[in-house]
């Protein structure tokens, strides 16, 4: 789904109920990846998630968040990030309403790097807007943060690590936006989005994993090797 707005939201793959003769009990699953810089070919697979072999309708979506959207954001109440999180929820709501699947449609969210800002704010918004986004909030079965900065007790070191991370990945499209003030705002927005996500109380009703997916190397924020995980969703 390509909409006008700050995000790119696309269906990557689909495993239809018609592809199988017999189905396991349980909901169908939408896997939604939200990333800013993370390479597509390094994203978590359905096999890693432990759901590839489950006989049910499975849809795999990718939401790309432009770095320019994140770097232009003002602190906390930014129009660009609010627009992005609203678009994400609206796109998800639209694909679910268009689906012919009956019954519950579980959602697995996977955020990578700075895409977590938009996802955390979106889920926080969904928790507050129960009438409009009630199904999205209640059907979120698993949220995975993969290589995502969350917060730090030392803000100056956090800013430095964030700058080095972006410096190693900058492109012509947004490199001129990489300044001390934008890094400061970005770090503040990361911290604020983490607080908003915690306040949503989603952690009390669904599973949340935080994986630091890259080993030591240029541009990494957290250095912990990714291990395979298996999720019992139902």
KEGU-341721 format. One record per residue (C-alpha): x, y, z; residue number from 1. Coordinates in Angstrom, 3 decimals. Layout:
<sites>
<site><px>X</px><py>Y</py><pz>Z</pz><n>NUM</n></site>
...
</sites>
This chain:
<sites>
<site><px>0.000</px><py>0.000</py><pz>0.000</pz><n>1</n></site>
<site><px>1.655</px><py>3.206</py><pz>-1.158</pz><n>2</n></site>
<site><px>-0.042</px><py>6.230</py><pz>0.385</pz><n>3</n></site>
<site><px>0.915</px><py>9.859</py><pz>0.297</pz><n>4</n></site>
<site><px>2.556</px><py>10.681</py><pz>3.587</pz><n>5</n></site>
<site><px>5.760</px><py>10.191</py><pz>5.525</pz><n>6</n></site>
<site><px>5.716</px><py>6.378</py><pz>5.388</pz><n>7</n></site>
<site><px>5.996</px><py>3.634</py><pz>2.802</pz><n>8</n></site>
<site><px>3.756</px><py>0.669</py><pz>3.675</pz><n>9</n></site>
<site><px>3.906</px><py>-2.424</py><pz>1.465</pz><n>10</n></site>
<site><px>2.830</px><py>-6.064</py><pz>1.467</pz><n>11</n></site>
<site><px>5.979</px><py>-8.200</py><pz>1.152</pz><n>12</n></site>
<site><px>4.479</px><py>-11.668</py><pz>1.126</pz><n>13</n></site>
<site><px>1.303</px><py>-13.567</py><pz>1.811</pz><n>14</n></site>
<site><px>0.516</px><py>-17.160</py><pz>2.660</pz><n>15</n></site>
<site><px>-3.148</px><py>-17.701</py><pz>1.878</pz><n>16</n></site>
<site><px>-5.527</px><py>-20.086</py><pz>3.579</pz><n>17</n></site>
<site><px>-6.113</px><py>-21.545</py><pz>0.128</pz><n>18</n></site>
<site><px>-2.483</px><py>-22.721</py><pz>0.075</pz><n>19</n></site>
<site><px>-3.173</px><py>-25.322</py><pz>2.791</pz><n>20</n></site>
<site><px>-5.642</px><py>-28.161</py><pz>3.107</pz><n>21</n></site>
<site><px>-5.951</px><py>-28.124</py><pz>6.870</pz><n>22</n></site>
<site><px>-5.334</px><py>-25.372</py><pz>9.395</pz><n>23</n></site>
<site><px>-4.176</px><py>-25.202</py><pz>12.951</pz><n>24</n></site>
<site><px>-6.486</px><py>-23.592</py><pz>15.469</pz><n>25</n></site>
<site><px>-5.777</px><py>-20.003</py><pz>16.340</pz><n>26</n></site>
<site><px>-5.856</px><py>-16.554</py><pz>14.760</pz><n>27</n></site>
<site><px>-4.391</px><py>-15.534</py><pz>11.467</pz><n>28</n></site>
<site><px>-1.272</px><py>-13.397</py><pz>11.683</pz><n>29</n></site>
<site><px>-0.084</px><py>-10.082</py><pz>10.283</pz><n>30</n></site>
<site><px>3.662</px><py>-9.541</py><pz>10.696</pz><n>31</n></site>
<site><px>4.490</px><py>-5.837</py><pz>10.398</pz><n>32</n></site>
<site><px>8.111</px><py>-4.684</py><pz>10.176</pz><n>33</n></site>
<site><px>8.781</px><py>-0.996</py><pz>10.957</pz><n>34</n></site>
<site><px>12.261</px><py>0.277</py><pz>10.086</pz><n>35</n></site>
<site><px>14.189</px><py>3.383</py><pz>9.155</pz><n>36</n></site>
<site><px>17.626</px><py>2.112</py><pz>8.091</pz><n>37</n></site>
<site><px>17.644</px><py>-1.637</py><pz>8.641</pz><n>38</n></site>
<site><px>18.401</px><py>-3.659</py><pz>5.458</pz><n>39</n></site>
<site><px>15.406</px><py>-5.628</py><pz>4.248</pz><n>40</n></site>
<site><px>17.414</px><py>-8.812</py><pz>3.754</pz><n>41</n></site>
<site><px>18.499</px><py>-8.756</py><pz>7.418</pz><n>42</n></site>
<site><px>15.014</px><py>-8.534</py><pz>8.897</pz><n>43</n></site>
<site><px>13.656</px><py>-11.325</py><pz>11.067</pz><n>44</n></site>
<site><px>12.110</px><py>-14.125</py><pz>9.051</pz><n>45</n></site>
<site><px>8.950</px><py>-16.073</py><pz>9.805</pz><n>46</n></site>
<site><px>11.180</px><py>-19.085</py><pz>10.382</pz><n>47</n></site>
<site><px>13.100</px><py>-17.206</py><pz>13.076</pz><n>48</n></site>
<site><px>9.806</px><py>-16.166</py><pz>14.643</pz><n>49</n></site>
<site><px>8.710</px><py>-19.790</py><pz>14.748</pz><n>50</n></site>
<site><px>5.522</px><py>-19.305</py><pz>12.724</pz><n>51</n></site>
<site><px>6.580</px><py>-20.275</py><pz>9.202</pz><n>52</n></site>
<site><px>5.191</px><py>-23.815</py><pz>9.496</pz><n>53</n></site>
<site><px>1.900</px><py>-22.837</py><pz>11.149</pz><n>54</n></site>
<site><px>-1.021</px><py>-23.522</py><pz>8.830</pz><n>55</n></site>
<site><px>-2.882</px><py>-20.259</py><pz>8.826</pz><n>56</n></site>
<site><px>-3.237</px><py>-17.056</py><pz>6.863</pz><n>57</n></site>
<site><px>-0.001</px><py>-15.080</py><pz>7.229</pz><n>58</n></site>
<site><px>0.760</px><py>-11.658</py><pz>5.789</pz><n>59</n></site>
<site><px>4.139</px><py>-9.945</py><pz>5.950</pz><n>60</n></site>
<site><px>4.282</px><py>-6.137</py><pz>5.670</pz><n>61</n></site>
<site><px>7.109</px><py>-3.612</py><pz>5.642</pz><n>62</n></site>
<site><px>6.742</px><py>-0.019</py><pz>6.793</pz><n>63</n></site>
<site><px>9.675</px><py>2.276</py><pz>5.956</pz><n>64</n></site>
<site><px>10.149</px><py>5.456</py><pz>7.982</pz><n>65</n></site>
<site><px>12.278</px><py>8.091</py><pz>6.187</pz><n>66</n></site>
<site><px>15.150</px><py>9.413</py><pz>8.293</pz><n>67</n></site>
<site><px>14.234</px><py>12.914</py><pz>7.146</pz><n>68</n></site>
<site><px>10.900</px><py>12.532</py><pz>8.958</pz><n>69</n></site>
<site><px>12.655</px><py>11.607</py><pz>12.199</pz><n>70</n></site>
<site><px>15.389</px><py>14.243</py><pz>11.945</pz><n>71</n></site>
<site><px>12.952</px><py>17.060</py><pz>11.169</pz><n>72</n></site>
<site><px>10.826</px><py>16.181</py><pz>14.180</pz><n>73</n></site>
<site><px>10.398</px><py>18.667</py><pz>16.978</pz><n>74</n></site>
<site><px>10.552</px><py>17.445</py><pz>20.551</pz><n>75</n></site>
<site><px>7.680</px><py>15.173</py><pz>21.649</pz><n>76</n></site>
<site><px>4.724</px><py>16.879</py><pz>19.930</pz><n>77</n></site>
<site><px>6.229</px><py>16.809</py><pz>16.459</pz><n>78</n></site>
<site><px>3.857</px><py>17.067</py><pz>13.498</pz><n>79</n></site>
<site><px>6.016</px><py>14.810</py><pz>11.331</pz><n>80</n></site>
<site><px>6.181</px><py>11.949</py><pz>13.825</pz><n>81</n></site>
<site><px>2.522</px><py>12.334</py><pz>14.793</pz><n>82</n></site>
<site><px>1.642</px><py>12.217</py><pz>11.109</pz><n>83</n></site>
<site><px>3.773</px><py>9.083</py><pz>10.695</pz><n>84</n></site>
<site><px>2.255</px><py>7.194</py><pz>13.624</pz><n>85</n></site>
<site><px>-1.268</px><py>8.140</py><pz>12.540</pz><n>86</n></site>
<site><px>-0.542</px><py>6.961</py><pz>8.999</pz><n>87</n></site>
<site><px>0.835</px><py>3.663</py><pz>10.316</pz><n>88</n></site>
<site><px>-2.315</px><py>2.996</py><pz>12.338</pz><n>89</n></site>
<site><px>-4.567</px><py>4.096</py><pz>9.470</pz><n>90</n></site>
<site><px>-2.763</px><py>1.814</py><pz>6.996</pz><n>91</n></site>
<site><px>-3.026</px><py>-1.150</py><pz>9.364</pz><n>92</n></site>
<site><px>-6.702</px><py>-0.447</py><pz>9.985</pz><n>93</n></site>
<site><px>-7.323</px><py>-0.258</py><pz>6.227</pz><n>94</n></site>
<site><px>-5.667</px><py>-3.584</py><pz>5.392</pz><n>95</n></site>
<site><px>-7.510</px><py>-5.321</py><pz>8.214</pz><n>96</n></site>
<site><px>-10.863</px><py>-3.929</py><pz>7.083</pz><n>97</n></site>
<site><px>-10.164</px><py>-5.076</py><pz>3.508</pz><n>98</n></site>
<site><px>-9.245</px><py>-8.576</py><pz>4.643</pz><n>99</n></site>
<site><px>-11.710</px><py>-11.409</py><pz>4.062</pz><n>100</n></site>
<site><px>-10.279</px><py>-13.308</py><pz>7.037</pz><n>101</n></site>
<site><px>-12.814</px><py>-14.106</py><pz>9.744</pz><n>102</n></site>
<site><px>-12.030</px><py>-14.136</py><pz>13.448</pz><n>103</n></site>
<site><px>-9.097</px><py>-12.647</py><pz>15.263</pz><n>104</n></site>
<site><px>-6.119</px><py>-11.359</py><pz>13.278</pz><n>105</n></site>
<site><px>-3.112</px><py>-11.362</py><pz>15.596</pz><n>106</n></site>
<site><px>-0.390</px><py>-8.796</py><pz>14.958</pz><n>107</n></site>
<site><px>3.343</px><py>-9.241</py><pz>15.420</pz><n>108</n></site>
<site><px>5.137</px><py>-5.897</py><pz>15.318</pz><n>109</n></site>
<site><px>8.893</px><py>-5.866</py><pz>14.701</pz><n>110</n></site>
<site><px>10.660</px><py>-2.518</py><pz>15.020</pz><n>111</n></site>
<site><px>14.221</px><py>-2.002</py><pz>13.825</pz><n>112</n></site>
<site><px>16.611</px><py>0.817</py><pz>14.713</pz><n>113</n></site>
<site><px>14.832</px><py>4.197</py><pz>14.784</pz><n>114</n></site>
<site><px>11.598</px><py>2.856</py><pz>13.347</pz><n>115</n></site>
<site><px>10.830</px><py>2.074</py><pz>16.982</pz><n>116</n></site>
<site><px>10.037</px><py>5.751</py><pz>17.602</pz><n>117</n></site>
<site><px>7.060</px><py>5.630</py><pz>15.260</pz><n>118</n></site>
<site><px>5.905</px><py>2.189</py><pz>16.410</pz><n>119</n></site>
<site><px>6.068</px><py>3.012</py><pz>20.131</pz><n>120</n></site>
<site><px>4.194</px><py>6.273</py><pz>19.609</pz><n>121</n></site>
<site><px>1.644</px><py>4.528</py><pz>17.378</pz><n>122</n></site>
<site><px>0.903</px><py>1.843</py><pz>19.973</pz><n>123</n></site>
<site><px>0.677</px><py>4.500</py><pz>22.678</pz><n>124</n></site>
<site><px>-1.803</px><py>6.407</py><pz>20.507</pz><n>125</n></site>
<site><px>-3.795</px><py>3.218</py><pz>19.896</pz><n>126</n></site>
<site><px>-4.018</px><py>2.652</py><pz>23.655</pz><n>127</n></site>
<site><px>-5.499</px><py>6.130</py><pz>24.103</pz><n>128</n></site>
<site><px>-7.797</px><py>5.971</py><pz>21.067</pz><n>129</n></site>
<site><px>-9.567</px><py>2.763</py><pz>21.967</pz><n>130</n></site>
<site><px>-12.651</px><py>3.504</py><pz>19.860</pz><n>131</n></site>
<site><px>-10.728</px><py>4.165</py><pz>16.635</pz><n>132</n></site>
<site><px>-7.832</px><py>1.714</py><pz>16.995</pz><n>133</n></site>
<site><px>-9.210</px><py>-0.707</py><pz>19.585</pz><n>134</n></site>
<site><px>-8.694</px><py>-3.844</py><pz>17.462</pz><n>135</n></site>
<site><px>-5.085</px><py>-2.985</py><pz>16.654</pz><n>136</n></site>
<site><px>-4.208</px><py>-2.511</py><pz>20.311</pz><n>137</n></site>
<site><px>-6.032</px><py>-5.632</py><pz>21.521</pz><n>138</n></site>
<site><px>-4.802</px><py>-7.859</py><pz>18.682</pz><n>139</n></site>
<site><px>-1.129</px><py>-6.998</py><pz>19.217</pz><n>140</n></site>
<site><px>0.229</px><py>-10.376</py><pz>20.338</pz><n>141</n></site>
<site><px>3.970</px><py>-9.708</py><pz>20.180</pz><n>142</n></site>
<site><px>6.172</px><py>-6.626</py><pz>19.880</pz><n>143</n></site>
<site><px>9.857</px><py>-7.083</py><pz>19.081</pz><n>144</n></site>
<site><px>12.445</px><py>-4.318</py><pz>19.229</pz><n>145</n></site>
<site><px>15.461</px><py>-5.342</py><pz>17.173</pz><n>146</n></site>
<site><px>18.564</px><py>-3.164</py><pz>17.479</pz><n>147</n></site>
<site><px>16.509</px><py>-0.255</py><pz>18.823</pz><n>148</n></site>
<site><px>17.901</px><py>2.402</py><pz>21.168</pz><n>149</n></site>
<site><px>15.510</px><py>2.806</py><pz>24.096</pz><n>150</n></site>
<site><px>16.888</px><py>5.223</py><pz>26.696</pz><n>151</n></site>
<site><px>20.041</px><py>5.877</py><pz>28.703</pz><n>152</n></site>
<site><px>20.989</px><py>7.124</py><pz>32.147</pz><n>153</n></site>
<site><px>23.724</px><py>9.230</py><pz>30.520</pz><n>154</n></site>
<site><px>22.123</px><py>11.497</py><pz>27.934</pz><n>155</n></site>
<site><px>25.410</px><py>12.849</py><pz>26.556</pz><n>156</n></site>
<site><px>26.776</px><py>9.372</py><pz>25.864</pz><n>157</n></site>
<site><px>23.422</px><py>8.412</py><pz>24.364</pz><n>158</n></site>
<site><px>23.637</px><py>11.376</py><pz>21.977</pz><n>159</n></site>
<site><px>27.197</px><py>10.476</py><pz>21.009</pz><n>160</n></site>
<site><px>26.305</px><py>6.839</py><pz>20.328</pz><n>161</n></site>
<site><px>23.301</px><py>7.931</py><pz>18.310</pz><n>162</n></site>
<site><px>25.411</px><py>10.332</py><pz>16.240</pz><n>163</n></site>
<site><px>28.037</px><py>7.671</py><pz>15.507</pz><n>164</n></site>
<site><px>25.308</px><py>5.208</py><pz>14.544</pz><n>165</n></site>
<site><px>23.804</px><py>7.643</py><pz>12.032</pz><n>166</n></site>
<site><px>27.175</px><py>8.857</py><pz>10.782</pz><n>167</n></site>
<site><px>27.983</px><py>5.335</py><pz>9.650</pz><n>168</n></site>
<site><px>24.713</px><py>5.096</py><pz>7.713</pz><n>169</n></site>
<site><px>24.127</px><py>8.590</py><pz>6.347</pz><n>170</n></site>
<site><px>22.942</px><py>9.130</py><pz>2.790</pz><n>171</n></site>
<site><px>22.700</px><py>12.226</py><pz>0.608</pz><n>172</n></site>
<site><px>18.965</px><py>12.387</py><pz>1.252</pz><n>173</n></site>
<site><px>19.319</px><py>13.312</py><pz>4.925</pz><n>174</n></site>
<site><px>23.014</px><py>13.834</py><pz>5.746</pz><n>175</n></site>
<site><px>22.614</px><py>17.635</py><pz>5.811</pz><n>176</n></site>
<site><px>19.988</px><py>17.241</py><pz>8.540</pz><n>177</n></site>
<site><px>22.504</px><py>15.543</py><pz>10.822</pz><n>178</n></site>
<site><px>23.373</px><py>18.340</py><pz>13.267</pz><n>179</n></site>
<site><px>23.879</px><py>18.654</py><pz>17.015</pz><n>180</n></site>
<site><px>20.382</px><py>20.083</py><pz>17.489</pz><n>181</n></site>
<site><px>18.668</px><py>17.362</py><pz>15.435</pz><n>182</n></site>
<site><px>20.565</px><py>14.639</py><pz>17.306</pz><n>183</n></site>
<site><px>19.491</px><py>16.192</py><pz>20.612</pz><n>184</n></site>
<site><px>15.839</px><py>16.307</py><pz>19.523</pz><n>185</n></site>
<site><px>16.047</px><py>12.768</py><pz>18.172</pz><n>186</n></site>
<site><px>17.476</px><py>11.458</py><pz>21.450</pz><n>187</n></site>
<site><px>14.729</px><py>13.264</py><pz>23.371</pz><n>188</n></site>
<site><px>12.079</px><py>11.786</py><pz>21.084</pz><n>189</n></site>
<site><px>13.490</px><py>8.285</py><pz>21.581</pz><n>190</n></site>
<site><px>13.252</px><py>8.713</py><pz>25.340</pz><n>191</n></site>
<site><px>9.747</px><py>10.199</py><pz>25.113</pz><n>192</n></site>
<site><px>8.493</px><py>7.404</py><pz>22.843</pz><n>193</n></site>
<site><px>9.822</px><py>4.787</py><pz>25.263</pz><n>194</n></site>
<site><px>7.952</px><py>6.443</py><pz>28.137</pz><n>195</n></site>
<site><px>4.772</px><py>6.648</py><pz>26.041</pz><n>196</n></site>
<site><px>5.037</px><py>2.960</py><pz>25.146</pz><n>197</n></site>
<site><px>5.483</px><py>1.951</py><pz>28.793</pz><n>198</n></site>
<site><px>2.517</px><py>4.108</py><pz>29.813</pz><n>199</n></site>
<site><px>0.341</px><py>2.381</py><pz>27.205</pz><n>200</n></site>
<site><px>0.371</px><py>-0.723</py><pz>29.461</pz><n>201</n></site>
<site><px>0.769</px><py>-2.930</py><pz>26.377</pz><n>202</n></site>
<site><px>3.462</px><py>-4.862</py><pz>28.234</pz><n>203</n></site>
<site><px>0.758</px><py>-6.125</py><pz>30.610</pz><n>204</n></site>
<site><px>-1.315</px><py>-7.735</py><pz>27.855</pz><n>205</n></site>
<site><px>1.158</px><py>-8.916</py><pz>25.193</pz><n>206</n></site>
<site><px>4.706</px><py>-10.176</py><pz>24.844</pz><n>207</n></site>
<site><px>7.555</px><py>-7.735</py><pz>24.338</pz><n>208</n></site>
<site><px>11.092</px><py>-8.680</py><pz>23.307</pz><n>209</n></site>
<site><px>14.118</px><py>-6.429</py><pz>22.941</pz><n>210</n></site>
<site><px>16.904</px><py>-7.832</py><pz>20.759</pz><n>211</n></site>
<site><px>20.155</px><py>-6.059</py><pz>19.962</pz><n>212</n></site>
<site><px>20.757</px><py>-7.661</py><pz>16.665</pz><n>213</n></site>
<site><px>24.258</px><py>-6.689</py><pz>15.591</pz><n>214</n></site>
<site><px>27.634</px><py>-7.725</py><pz>16.879</pz><n>215</n></site>
<site><px>30.445</px><py>-5.230</py><pz>17.451</pz><n>216</n></site>
<site><px>31.088</px><py>-3.242</py><pz>14.325</pz><n>217</n></site>
<site><px>30.921</px><py>0.213</py><pz>12.760</pz><n>218</n></site>
<site><px>27.718</px><py>2.062</py><pz>13.455</pz><n>219</n></site>
<site><px>26.224</px><py>-0.299</py><pz>16.022</pz><n>220</n></site>
<site><px>24.450</px><py>1.081</py><pz>19.079</pz><n>221</n></site>
<site><px>24.144</px><py>-2.091</py><pz>21.113</pz><n>222</n></site>
<site><px>26.488</px><py>-5.034</py><pz>20.652</pz><n>223</n></site>
<site><px>24.682</px><py>-8.262</py><pz>21.438</pz><n>224</n></site>
<site><px>24.546</px><py>-11.115</py><pz>18.954</pz><n>225</n></site>
<site><px>21.126</px><py>-12.060</py><pz>17.576</pz><n>226</n></site>
<site><px>19.940</px><py>-15.499</py><pz>18.599</pz><n>227</n></site>
<site><px>17.083</px><py>-17.431</py><pz>17.061</pz><n>228</n></site>
<site><px>13.834</px><py>-17.147</py><pz>18.945</pz><n>229</n></site>
<site><px>10.691</px><py>-19.230</py><pz>18.873</pz><n>230</n></site>
<site><px>7.417</px><py>-17.589</py><pz>19.826</pz><n>231</n></site>
<site><px>4.416</px><py>-19.409</py><pz>21.245</pz><n>232</n></site>
<site><px>1.792</px><py>-16.915</py><pz>20.140</pz><n>233</n></site>
<site><px>-1.442</px><py>-18.579</py><pz>21.029</pz><n>234</n></site>
</sites>
